[in-house]
Amino acid sequence: MVGRRSLWQTGRMEIPRSVLDVVGGDAVWSADHEGLSGGVRKTTGAAGTFFVKRGPDAVREHERLRWLEGRVAVPAVAAFAGDWLVLADVGAPSLAGVAPEAAGAAMGRLLRALHALPVEECPFDAGSDSAVAAATAMVETGRVDPDDFDDDHAGCSPADLLDRLVKLKPADADPVVAHGDFTPANVLLRPDGTCVLIDVSRLGRADRHRDLAIAERELPGPAFAAFLAEYGPTTIDADRLYWYRLLDELL
């Protein structure tokens, strides 16, 4: 339990007053909860339950949540101060715990709605050039863990995959509003069947294969078929699927 301070990933950090006003001074801060990375803290107290993020990704997420509001279902922003983002608890589990085919169908419906948004209205660039720049920064700063690579990249170094990424980079085509990390864990399912999109810091204008590649990787055969049945007819390019999965290894 904390008052004005909380132990964060890099040490003790001063909590902005506007954040404390929302979560409450009696809030218990925890990093031990399903599906959340070390950069997210859950708070529980008299004021309710909230999820708190901080850093550059939190700033990017806040910008994208503001743009998405009214377009697709996303968590409500309870507070934002500096690089601190406080999200209200949606009160729903992720699709990671749902039967694969049901999860695939729900993801297909949600992604169809996201990709149907007018791409020209989206102010965020997530095209291949900016994606390669982000991957390069991750490799150069030593933030890529090769132990997390997919089986077909086992034994490769981050530099190896970055070199491959640059050499195989496709031209941007078929742009949509892409999520950028479209996994079952990043979709929450409310009891009424509504899907809520979370972790949107990578969202932006990109080839639709950026999301299709992750969905294919995360959903086993019949589940991906269920996904495609709900997503709707589309031409899938296997080379682009591979390139965007390769990109994801480095982000």
C-alpha positions in Angstrom: 0.0 0.0 0.0 1.3 3.4 -0.9 0.6 7.0 -0.3 2.2 9.5 -2.6 4.9 7.1 -3.9 4.9 3.8 -5.6 7.7 1.3 -6.5 7.9 1.4 -10.3 10.0 -0.7 -12.6 13.0 1.7 -12.3 12.7 2.7 -8.7 10.6 5.0 -6.6 8.7 7.6 -8.7 6.6 10.6 -7.6 3.0 10.0 -8.5 1.3 13.0 -10.1 -1.5 14.5 -7.9 -4.1 14.2 -10.7 -3.3 10.4 -10.8 -3.7 10.1 -7.0 -6.9 12.0 -7.1 -8.3 9.3 -9.4 -6.9 6.1 -7.9 -7.0 7.3 -4.3 -4.3 7.5 -1.7 -5.3 4.1 -0.2 -4.8 2.2 -3.5 -2.9 -1.0 -3.5 -0.5 -1.1 -6.5 0.3 -4.4 -8.1 2.2 -5.8 -11.1 1.0 -9.4 -10.4 -2.0 -9.7 -12.7 -2.8 -11.7 -15.8 -1.8 -10.5 -19.2 0.0 -7.2 -18.2 3.6 -6.4 -18.8 6.1 -4.9 -16.3 5.2 -1.4 -17.6 1.7 -1.6 -16.3 0.4 -1.4 -12.7 -3.0 -2.3 -11.4 -4.5 -0.2 -8.5 -7.3 -1.3 -6.3 -8.9 0.8 -3.6 -12.0 2.6 -2.5 -12.1 4.5 -5.7 -12.2 1.3 -7.8 -9.8 -0.6 -10.0 -7.6 1.2 -12.6 -4.6 0.3 -14.8 -1.7 2.7 -14.8 0.9 3.0 -17.5 3.8 5.5 -17.9 6.5 6.3 -20.4 6.6 7.1 -24.2 4.2 4.2 -25.0 1.7 5.6 -22.5 1.8 9.0 -24.3 1.3 7.3 -27.7 -1.5 5.2 -26.3 -3.3 8.2 -24.9 -3.2 10.0 -28.3 -4.6 6.9 -30.0 -7.3 6.3 -27.4 -8.5 9.9 -27.8 -8.8 9.4 -31.6 -10.4 6.0 -31.3 -13.1 7.1 -28.9 -16.5 6.8 -30.6 -15.0 4.8 -33.4 -14.4 1.4 -31.7 -14.8 0.3 -28.1 -11.7 1.2 -26.0 -11.0 1.6 -22.3 -12.0 5.0 -20.8 -9.2 7.3 -19.9 -9.5 8.2 -16.2 -6.5 10.5 -16.0 -3.5 11.6 -18.0 -0.6 13.7 -16.6 2.9 14.0 -18.2 3.6 10.4 -19.2 1.2 8.8 -16.8 -1.9 7.2 -18.2 -4.7 5.9 -16.0 -7.3 3.6 -17.6 -10.6 2.6 -16.0 -11.1 -1.1 -15.5 -13.2 -2.5 -18.4 -14.3 -5.4 -16.1 -14.0 -8.0 -18.8 -11.5 -10.9 -19.5 -9.4 -11.1 -22.6 -10.0 -13.5 -25.4 -6.8 -15.3 -24.4 -9.0 -17.4 -22.1 -11.8 -18.1 -24.6 -12.1 -21.2 -26.8 -9.9 -20.6 -29.9 -12.6 -20.7 -32.5 -14.8 -18.4 -30.6 -11.9 -16.1 -30.0 -11.0 -16.1 -33.7 -14.6 -15.2 -34.7 -14.7 -12.3 -32.2 -11.3 -11.0 -33.3 -12.4 -11.2 -37.0 -15.5 -9.1 -36.3 -13.5 -6.5 -34.4 -10.7 -6.3 -36.9 -13.2 -5.9 -39.7 -14.7 -2.9 -37.9 -11.2 -1.4 -37.2 -10.0 -1.9 -40.8 -13.2 -0.3 -42.1 -12.4 3.0 -40.5 -11.5 5.7 -43.0 -7.7 5.4 -43.2 -7.3 9.0 -44.5 -8.7 10.3 -41.2 -6.1 8.4 -39.1 -3.3 10.8 -38.1 -0.8 8.1 -37.0 1.8 6.6 -39.4 2.6 2.9 -38.9 3.9 2.2 -42.4 6.8 0.0 -43.2 9.4 2.8 -43.1 8.4 4.0 -39.6 8.1 0.3 -38.5 11.7 -0.5 -39.7 12.9 2.6 -37.9 11.3 1.5 -34.7 12.7 -2.0 -35.0 16.2 -0.6 -35.7 16.0 1.5 -32.5 15.0 -1.6 -30.5 17.9 -3.6 -31.8 20.5 -0.8 -31.5 19.5 -0.2 -27.8 19.6 -3.9 -26.9 15.9 -4.2 -26.2 15.2 -7.3 -28.3 15.3 -10.7 -26.5 16.2 -13.5 -29.0 14.9 -16.1 -26.5 11.4 -14.9 -27.4 11.8 -15.5 -31.1 9.5 -17.9 -33.0 10.8 -21.4 -33.6 11.8 -20.7 -37.2 14.0 -17.9 -36.0 15.7 -19.8 -33.2 19.4 -19.3 -33.2 19.2 -15.9 -35.0 20.4 -12.7 -33.5 18.4 -9.5 -33.4 20.9 -8.1 -35.9 20.3 -11.0 -38.3 16.6 -10.5 -38.2 16.9 -6.7 -38.7 19.1 -7.3 -41.7 16.5 -9.7 -43.1 13.7 -7.2 -42.3 15.4 -4.4 -44.3 16.2 -6.6 -47.3 12.7 -8.0 -47.6 10.8 -4.8 -46.8 7.7 -4.6 -49.1 6.2 -1.5 -50.6 3.3 -0.1 -48.5 0.0 -1.3 -50.0 -3.7 -1.7 -49.0 -3.4 0.6 -46.0 -5.9 0.4 -43.2 -6.1 1.6 -39.6 -4.0 -1.2 -38.1 -3.8 -2.1 -34.4 -0.2 -3.3 -34.6 -0.3 -6.0 -31.9 -3.6 -7.8 -32.6 -3.5 -10.7 -30.2 -6.3 -12.4 -28.2 -4.8 -10.9 -25.1 -5.4 -7.4 -26.5 -9.1 -7.9 -27.0 -11.5 -7.9 -24.0 -14.9 -9.5 -24.2 -17.8 -8.0 -22.3 -20.8 -10.2 -21.3 -22.9 -8.6 -23.9 -20.5 -9.7 -26.6 -18.9 -6.3 -27.2 -15.2 -6.5 -27.8 -12.9 -3.8 -26.3 -9.6 -3.1 -28.0 -6.6 -2.4 -25.6 -2.9 -1.7 -25.9 -3.2 0.6 -28.9 0.2 2.4 -28.7 1.2 0.9 -32.1 -2.0 1.8 -33.9 -1.7 3.7 -37.2 -1.9 3.6 -41.0 -0.4 0.4 -42.2 -0.8 -2.6 -44.6 -3.6 -4.8 -43.3 -1.1 -7.7 -43.2 0.4 -6.2 -40.1 -2.6 -7.3 -38.2 -3.4 -10.4 -40.2 0.1 -11.8 -39.6 -0.2 -11.6 -35.8 -3.7 -13.1 -35.9 -2.5 -16.0 -38.0 0.4 -16.6 -35.6 -1.8 -16.5 -32.5 -4.8 -18.5 -33.8 -4.4 -22.2 -34.5 -5.7 -23.5 -37.9 -9.5 -23.8 -37.3 -9.5 -20.6 -35.1 -7.8 -18.6 -38.0 -10.4 -20.0 -40.4 -13.2 -18.7 -38.0 -11.4 -15.4 -37.9 -11.3 -15.1 -41.7 -15.0 -16.1 -42.0 -15.9 -13.1 -39.8 -13.3 -10.7 -41.1 -14.5 -11.2 -44.7 -13.0 -11.9 -48.1 -9.5 -10.6 -48.5 -6.4 -11.5 -50.5 -3.6 -12.8 -48.3 0.0 -12.5 -49.4 2.2 -15.1 -47.6 5.3 -13.0 -48.1 3.7 -10.0 -46.4 2.5 -12.2 -43.6 6.0 -13.4 -43.0 7.5 -9.9 -43.1 5.1 -8.5 -40.6 5.6 -11.4 -38.3 9.4 -10.8 -38.6 8.8 -7.1 -37.7 6.9 -8.2 -34.6 9.9 -10.2 -33.4 11.8 -7.0 -33.1 9.2 -4.8 -31.5 
